[in-house]
Amino acid sequence: ARYVSTGKWTVIRGTVADPGAIMYQLQPDSGQGPVLSFKKADDNILFMTDENGNLLVGNDYVSFTLSRQQKK
């Protein structure tokens, strides 16, 4: 399934567990739903985290990793 959300991005540098981390948070424009948090792995991959910066673990059906794709 595809999930689309628009809102305001905030960049946060460092967490308690990882002072060098680069985190992105998205506050949805609608005001509905939670703030979405992501940890930058590299320029092409983001990992979804909980509100404390802990990585979320998926399973065979759900992935919490976002990968950049080229537009076709």
C-alpha positions in Angstrom: 0.0 0.0 0.0 1.1 3.5 -0.6 1.0 6.2 2.1 1.1 9.9 1.1 1.5 12.6 3.6 2.4 16.3 3.3 3.6 18.6 6.0 6.5 20.4 7.6 9.9 18.7 7.7 12.2 19.4 10.6 15.9 18.2 10.6 17.3 17.2 14.0 21.0 16.5 14.5 21.8 13.9 17.1 19.9 11.8 19.5 20.7 10.6 23.0 21.8 7.2 21.7 23.6 8.6 18.6 24.9 12.1 18.8 26.0 12.0 15.1 22.5 10.9 13.8 20.6 13.0 11.3 16.9 12.7 11.9 13.9 14.0 9.8 10.5 14.6 11.3 7.3 15.2 9.4 4.4 17.0 11.0 1.4 16.3 8.8 -0.4 19.4 7.5 -3.8 17.9 8.5 -2.8 17.8 12.1 -4.1 14.3 12.1 -1.9 11.3 12.8 1.4 11.1 14.5 4.6 12.9 13.7 6.7 10.6 11.4 10.3 10.2 12.4 13.2 8.9 10.1 16.9 8.4 10.6 19.2 9.0 7.7 21.3 6.0 6.8 22.8 7.6 3.6 21.7 9.8 0.8 19.3 7.1 -0.5 17.9 5.3 2.5 15.9 6.5 5.6 14.9 4.2 8.4 11.5 4.9 10.2 11.9 5.3 14.0 9.7 5.7 17.0 9.5 9.0 18.9 12.7 8.1 20.8 14.7 7.5 17.7 14.7 3.6 18.0 14.5 1.8 14.7 11.2 0.2 13.9 11.5 -3.5 12.9 9.3 -4.8 10.1 8.5 -8.4 9.0 7.8 -10.2 5.7 4.9 -7.9 4.9 6.0 -4.5 6.3 9.2 -2.6 5.8 10.1 0.6 7.7 12.9 1.4 5.3 12.5 4.1 2.6 14.6 3.9 -0.5 15.1 6.6 -3.0 13.9 5.6 -6.5 14.6 7.3 -9.9 11.6 8.9 -11.5 10.6 7.2 -14.7 
